[in-house]
Amino acid sequence: ARLSDMKGKVVLLNFWEIWCGPCIESIPKIKELALKYPEEEFEIWSIASDEKTFSKLKLFVEQRNLNYPVFYGSREDAEKYYVYGVPEYVIIDKNGIIQFVTAGYSENIEIELNKLLLK
């Protein structure tokens, strides 16, 4: 999967780890976002980068019944988006331009998505 293939869609990158309490607390909100916006216009990419937890990731995702894809990332991937802590959220518009970056979940994420998707 390549982000460049997502042109024409708004993408929410969700950088997180399974050992991160605030990341886990935000999962229900992310699941709601996945249902709120039309699939043909919106995509969530959830990225975990801690290689020490990769063996546990699949089971974690299945147990929580996530309705969005989870990818294995790397430190380098995260740093490309200036992510140095988790959770971090990056919103990319339909032209592939980063529109919003925030550490920690807040309603600002939905406000920004509404601007881009509910026109």
C-alpha positions as a Python dict, from the first residue, in 0.01 Angstrom:
ca = {
    (1, 'A'): (0, 0, 0),
    (2, 'R'): (127, 345, -91),
    (3, 'L'): (-5, 678, 23),
    (4, 'S'): (46, 817, -326),
    (5, 'D'): (-230, 577, -442),
    (6, 'M'): (-473, 756, -210),
    (7, 'K'): (-497, 1078, -415),
    (8, 'G'): (-860, 1181, -427),
    (9, 'K'): (-921, 1056, -73),
    (10, 'V'): (-875, 1218, 265),
    (11, 'V'): (-643, 1001, 475),
    (12, 'L'): (-610, 997, 853),
    (13, 'L'): (-277, 853, 961),
    (14, 'N'): (-299, 719, 1315),
    (15, 'F'): (44, 653, 1468),
    (16, 'W'): (4, 439, 1779),
    (17, 'E'): (144, 146, 1981),
    (18, 'I'): (-24, -136, 2173),
    (19, 'W'): (152, -35, 2497),
    (20, 'C'): (22, 323, 2479),
    (21, 'G'): (-277, 386, 2708),
    (22, 'P'): (-404, 701, 2533),
    (23, 'C'): (-372, 522, 2196),
    (24, 'I'): (-594, 238, 2317),
    (25, 'E'): (-844, 481, 2473),
    (26, 'S'): (-886, 653, 2135),
    (27, 'I'): (-967, 329, 1945),
    (28, 'P'): (-1348, 364, 1987),
    (29, 'K'): (-1330, 720, 1846),
    (30, 'I'): (-1123, 606, 1547),
    (31, 'K'): (-1371, 323, 1484),
    (32, 'E'): (-1653, 582, 1482),
    (33, 'L'): (-1464, 796, 1229),
    (34, 'A'): (-1423, 490, 1005),
    (35, 'L'): (-1804, 457, 997),
    (36, 'K'): (-1888, 827, 973),
    (37, 'Y'): (-1735, 921, 638),
    (38, 'P'): (-1791, 759, 297),
    (39, 'E'): (-1536, 487, 215),
    (40, 'E'): (-1482, 621, -135),
    (41, 'E'): (-1365, 955, 8),
    (42, 'F'): (-1196, 862, 335),
    (43, 'E'): (-936, 616, 455),
    (44, 'I'): (-774, 552, 794),
    (45, 'W'): (-424, 410, 807),
    (46, 'S'): (-322, 301, 1152),
    (47, 'I'): (55, 258, 1187),
    (48, 'A'): (241, 81, 1466),
    (49, 'S'): (619, 118, 1457),
    (50, 'D'): (751, -63, 1765),
    (51, 'E'): (906, -380, 1623),
    (52, 'K'): (916, -538, 1970),
    (53, 'T'): (534, -557, 1965),
    (54, 'F'): (480, -674, 1607),
    (55, 'S'): (429, -1037, 1716),
    (56, 'K'): (133, -929, 1934),
    (57, 'L'): (-21, -680, 1694),
    (58, 'K'): (-242, -915, 1489),
    (59, 'L'): (-410, -1065, 1796),
    (60, 'F'): (-457, -720, 1950),
    (61, 'V'): (-630, -594, 1633),
    (62, 'E'): (-854, -904, 1612),
    (63, 'Q'): (-955, -886, 1979),
    (64, 'R'): (-1061, -523, 1944),
    (65, 'N'): (-1236, -587, 1612),
    (66, 'L'): (-1079, -285, 1441),
    (67, 'N'): (-1269, -167, 1132),
    (68, 'Y'): (-969, 3, 971),
    (69, 'P'): (-635, -130, 845),
    (70, 'V'): (-330, -149, 1069),
    (71, 'F'): (14, -137, 911),
    (72, 'Y'): (357, -224, 1041),
    (73, 'G'): (568, 90, 1022),
    (74, 'S'): (918, 189, 1120),
    (75, 'R'): (1078, 473, 1314),
    (76, 'E'): (1184, 621, 980),
    (77, 'D'): (823, 616, 853),
    (78, 'A'): (707, 796, 1167),
    (79, 'E'): (982, 1056, 1152),
    (80, 'K'): (890, 1144, 793),
    (81, 'Y'): (569, 1281, 945),
    (82, 'Y'): (752, 1441, 1240),
    (83, 'V'): (606, 1181, 1478),
    (84, 'Y'): (822, 1147, 1787),
    (85, 'G'): (553, 1028, 2029),
    (86, 'V'): (221, 844, 2018),
    (87, 'P'): (-63, 879, 1961),
    (88, 'E'): (-19, 1121, 1676),
    (89, 'Y'): (-269, 1194, 1403),
    (90, 'V'): (-197, 1334, 1057),
    (91, 'I'): (-471, 1438, 815),
    (92, 'I'): (-381, 1440, 446),
    (93, 'D'): (-621, 1603, 199),
    (94, 'K'): (-741, 1472, -139),
    (95, 'N'): (-442, 1636, -310),
    (96, 'G'): (-192, 1456, -86),
    (97, 'I'): (-114, 1764, 126),
    (98, 'I'): (-82, 1743, 504),
    (99, 'Q'): (-355, 1965, 649),
    (100, 'F'): (-344, 1887, 1019),
    (101, 'V'): (-115, 1720, 1274),
    (102, 'T'): (-193, 1668, 1640),
    (103, 'A'): (-53, 1470, 1929),
    (104, 'G'): (-325, 1297, 2127),
    (105, 'Y'): (-686, 1251, 2026),
    (106, 'S'): (-910, 1556, 2033),
    (107, 'E'): (-1234, 1665, 1869),
    (108, 'N'): (-1020, 1889, 1645),
    (109, 'I'): (-955, 1580, 1435),
    (110, 'E'): (-1324, 1547, 1355),
    (111, 'I'): (-1358, 1924, 1300),
    (112, 'E'): (-1075, 1911, 1043),
    (113, 'L'): (-1218, 1599, 875),
    (114, 'N'): (-1560, 1767, 853),
    (115, 'K'): (-1401, 2064, 675),
    (116, 'L'): (-1247, 1832, 416),
    (117, 'L'): (-1529, 1578, 378),
    (118, 'L'): (-1862, 1743, 456),
    (119, 'K'): (-1880, 2011, 189),
}
